Amino acid sequence: MENKNIEEIVRKVLESMTGSSSGTAAPAASAARPAAAAGGIPKTARVAKLVEKGRFELQEYPLPEVGDGDILVKVEGCGVCGTDAHEFKNDPFGLIPVVLGHEGTGEIVKMGKDVKKDSAGKELHVGDKVVTCMIFKDNPDITMFDLNKQNVGGADVYGLLPDDEVRFNGWFADYLLIRKGSTVFNVSDLDLYSRVLIEPCAVLIHAVERAKTTGILRFNSRVAVQGCGPIGLICIAVLRTMGIENITAVDGEAKRLEFAKLMGASKTVNFKEYKGIENLAKAVEDTFDGHLADFAFQCTGSPVAHANIYKFIRNGGGLCELGFFINGGDATINPHFDICAKEITTVGSWVYTLRDYATTFDFLKRAKGIGLPMDKLITHTFPLEQINEALQTNLSMQGLKIAVINK
């Protein structure tokens, strides 16, 4: 058999195993040790630049020089975050023109001579798979936007800074230049979809760690999780990997509630089936055999949902609020009945610390080990050419996690 025939057969077999069409999820990529990137590095490459509200434009630029402390990465994929969707729709942060994308991952194709190891001391080589982290110091007091004050130039906040002369500073692109001093991790032992999910999963690792500081969240706790978008579903998965089994998921979409069961929820409540907060709270109580929740996680950006969740929690219980990544408006509560009289302990959670980010790698391995379908969170994928459709799909709340996957 001629070599060209063998190559054609191999190509068809691989396509049958890993191929996917745009707008649909594909199986996770192999986690085997990658080979060095094949082929040469092009002179120019594309970025998807948000040039006005509601419109990305593909623009091609010369690839920048790789400095002694820099890393050039060929982008494999990047998740669409709610922050990206807010910026795409309204530009609340005033970033336009900007290359977005901060949930990205890719393969090293070139490194500066001074680059030897990642931020955890793990060796780096051409061909390794990497992610970046917006937090650059192991300091629990530093969170995302503190970088504006503590990191001169903010070089490693990829996908959240206005465009500059480097151009390749967001993951919605063909290539990313990781600049000297950035936080980078070698995650070659994780498959593609796991790597795309690292950043949002770190948000939930941080939230659960915040919840644990109350002393209320324990192995046998009754836990309510309100909101079953990607954040709420990952929250359930993190709790389940901790061994917490008595979890009730609350949402208004039946498909999301069914997925919540796959992620580890023992019971579900569809709030659309109950009129009034008292009836809804009674439904949550019934899932715990007549008990209110010991602890609750509020994972929506709805002020009404925040006001409601206090009614799900027992006297002396706890609450972690993590749904408001931007200003979603005011919530109306009664401090006497909702907090004081019940002696509720509340914590807020926003983004993560560097230590939480590193912990996330182990969480993803543990979740896979106990059979949680983390990869199925990514329900829609689009090539870079269809990034506008990807953002519109996110905004229309179709599916769960949307991702841009480069071919």
N, C-alpha and C positions, 0 to 999 in steps of 0.2 A: 504494500500500500504506500502511495506517495506521501511525502511529508505534508503537502498542502491538504490532502484528504484527512489525515490525522488531525491536523489543526482545526479543520472545519468541524469534525465530530466533537472534539474537545470543547470548542466554542459553543456548539449547540447544547451540549450537556450542561455546561456552566450556566448558560442562559436559562435553561429549564429549572435550575436550582436557585438562582439568585435574581433573575430578571424581574422587573416590575414596570408598569406603565405609569406615566405621570398622573398624579391625583390619587394613587392607591398605595397602600403600604406594601413594602417588600420584606422578605425575611431578613433577620439580622445577619450582618456579614460575619465571616469566620473570625475568630479571635486568635488565630494562629500568628506566630511571630512574622511580621511583614518582611518582605524582601525590599531591597533598596528600590526607590522609585525608578520605573522603566522610562527610557527615552530622555531626551534633553529637555532643559527648561526653556520655555519660549521667551522671546524678547518682550512681548506684550501680553497682557491678560485683562480680563474684565472685572469690573466691580458693578454691583447693583446699587446705584446711588439714588436715594430718595431726593428728588429734585423739587417736588412740590407735594402738598397734601394729596394722598391717594395715588401717587404715581412714582414708581421706581423707573429708572432709565439705565440700561446697560451701557457703560462707558468703558472704553479700552485705553489703557495707559501703559507706558513702559514699566516693566518690573523694576523696583528700586534695587540699588546696590545693597548687598548683604554685608553689614559691618562686622567687625571682629566679634561682637557680642550678640549679633542678631541671628534669627532663625527664619528661613523661608519655608512656609508650609503650603502644600497643595491641599486646598479645602475639599473634604469629602462630604460634609453635611453640616447643617446648622438648624436647630429648632427655632420656630417662630414663638417668641415670648409675648405675653400680654403687653409688655413695655413697647415692643416693636409695633404691635397693633395700634396702641394709643398714639405713638409717634406718627405712624402711617396715616391715621385718620385725622388727627388734630394738631400735631406738632406742639404738644404741651410743654416740651422742654426747650423749644426754640433751637433745634439742632440742624434743621434743613439749611444747606445741603449736607447730607450725611450718608455714609455707608454703615448700615445697621448690621445686627447679627452678633450676639454675644454667647450663644449656646452652641458654639461650633467646635469642630474637631477636624483633624486632617493629618497628612503624612509629611514628615520632614523631607525636603528635597535638597536643602543646602543649609549649612551652618557656618558661622564665623569661627575662626581658629580658636577663640577663647571659650567657646561653648563646649563643655564636657559633660555636665550633669544637669538634671532638672532641679526644681526647687525643693525636692525631697531628698536629693542626693543620689538619685538613680541615674545611671549612665544614659546618655543620649547619643543616637546614631542616625545617620540618614536612613530613612525607611521606617523609623519609629512613628507611632501614632501619638498625638499629643492633644491636650486641651490647655487653655489659658484660664486663669482665675483673676477676677477683678480685685481681690484682696492681696496685698503684696507683703504683709508682715504677719507673723504669728502673734497677733495681739487681739484678744477678745473684745477690746473696746473699739476696734476699727471695723466699720461696716462700709458699704459701697461708697456713699457719697462723701465720707470722710476723706477719700482719696483726693478730692479737690483741694483739701487743706494740707495733706501730708505727703503726697506724691508729686514732686515737682514735674510739671508737664503732663502728668496723668498718662504716661506712655502705654500702660497695659490695660486701660479700660476700653478694650476693643469693642467696637460696635455701638458705643455710647458717647463718642466725641465728634464734634463737627469735622468735616473733611479738612485735610491739610495736604502739604506737598508730597507726603509719602503715598497717599491714596489708598494703599492696601492695609487699612486699619480696622476693617470690620469683616465678619465671617461670611456675609452675603457677597461672595466674590469667588473667583477662581483660585486666588492665592491670598495668603495673609503674611505680612512681615511682623514677626514677633520681635520686638525691639529689646535691646539690652536692658536688663534690670527687671523685665517682666516676670510674672509668676507663671511658670509652665510646668506641666506634669506629663510624664511618660505613662500612657495608659494603653500600651500595646496589648495588654492581656484582657482588654474589654472589647466586645464587638461594637460595630458602628452605632447601632441604635442605643446601646448602653452609654456610649460616649456622648451622643447627642443629648441624652437625658441627664447627664451629670449635673449641669448647672441648676435646673429646676429641682432635682432631687436634693441638692445641697440646701436649698431653701427649707425643705421639710426636715432634714436632719437638724438644722438649726432650730426650727420651731419646736421639735420634740425635745431637744436639749433644753430649751427655754422652759418648756412645760415641766420637765423633770426638776427644775430648781424650786418648784412649789412644794415638793415633797408629797404631792397628792397623786400623781400619775404613777401607778404601780403595776406589777405583773397581773393582778386580778381586777384591775379597774374596769368599770363600765364607762365606755367612751363614746361620745357622740361626735361625728364629723359632719359638719354642715357645708354642703357644696361639693359636688362630685365632678368638677372639671378636672384637668390634669393635676392641679395643686392638691385638691381634696383626695383624689385617688392615690396619689403618691403618699399623702399623709397616712392613709389607711395602710398602704404597703409598709411604710416605716414602722408603724405600730405593730403590724403583724410580725415583722421580722424580730421585734423585741419580745415576742411571745404573748402579747396582749390579744385575746381572742374575742372578748365581748365588746364588739364594735357595731354601732348603729350608724348607717349612712343616711343623710337627709338631703334630698334634692327634688326637683320638679320634673325631671326627665327619666322615663322608665328605662331607656337604654343605658343611661349612665349609672342608674342604680343597679342594674344587672351586672355591669362591669365592676361596680364596687364590691359585689360578692366575690368576683374572681380575684380581686385584690386583697380580700381577707375580711370584708364586713360580714358579720353574722346575721344581721337584720337590716332592713331598709324601710324608710318612710318617705312616701311621695307627698310633699306638702300641698300639692294641688288637690289632693283628695280630702282635705280637711279645711273647714271654714272656721277661721278665727284662731288666735294663738293658743287659747286654752285647749281647744280640741287637738291642735297639733302637738302641744306639749304632752297631752294625755297619750297620744299615739306613740311618742318617743318613750314615755314611761312604760307603756305596755310592752315594748320590745325588751325592756330590762326587768320583766316580771314584776311590775308595780313599783320599781325604783327609778328615780331620776339619775341622770348621769353623774358619775364621780368627777368626770373631766370632759370638756368639750373643746373642739377646735373649730373656729369660724373661718372658713376658707373661701368665702365669696366677697365680692366688692360691693355688696348691697348694705346700706345703712339699716334697712328694715330687717334684714337677716341678722345683723348685729344686735338689734334691739330684741329680737325674738329669742336668741340663743340662751339668754339668762334664764328663761323659763324652763329650759331643758336640764338645768343643773341643780343638784341637791344642795341643801344647806351645808356649808363648809367645803363645797366643791371648788373646782378650778376651771379657768378659761384661758385659752391661748387665742388671741386675735392676730391673724396673719393675712387677712384678705385684702387689705388696703395698701397696695403698692404705690398708688397715687391717691390724691385727695378725691374721695368718692362722695363727699357730702357729710352732713351731720346726721347722727342717729339720736332718736328720742328714747331715753330710758328713764326709769324712776330710781334714782340712786338709793333711796331708802329700801324699797322692796327688792330691787334687782341686785344690789351689792351689799349694803350695810346689814340689813336684817338677815340675809342669807350667809353673810361673812364669806363672800366669794373671793378667791385669790385669782387675780388676773395678771397675765403677762402679755406683752406685745412682742411680735417677732417680725423682723424685716431683713431680708437677704441672709447673710451668713458670715462666719469668720473663716479664716484660712484653715483652721483645724477642722471645722465642719466639712469643708470642701474635700479634704483628704479622707475623712471618715466615709464620705459618700462612695468612694471606690469599693470599700468593703461592704457597704450596704447593698450595692448593686449585685455583687457576687452572692451575698447571702440571700437576696430576694430570688435570684435565679435558682439558687440551690434548693429552696423550699417550694419551687414551682410557681412563683408569682409571674404572670405574663407581662412583665414590664415592657417588652418590645411591642406589644399590641396597643400600648398607649399611643404610639405613632400610627395614626389611622390614615393620614394623607401625606403623600410626598410629591414634590414638584421639582423640576429642574430649575436652574437659575433663570432660564429664559422666561419662566412662568411665575416669577416671584410676586407680581401683582395679584395673580390668581391665588397664590398661597396666602397672602395677607387678607384678601377678601374672604377666603374660605374660613380663616380664623375668626374674622369679625362676624361672619354669619353663624358662628357656633356650630358648624358642621363638623362631625367627628370629634376627636379629642385633641391630641397633639398633632400639629402640622409641622412639617419639616421641609427644608430645601436640601435636596440630595443631588450632588454633582455626579455626573456619569463618568 
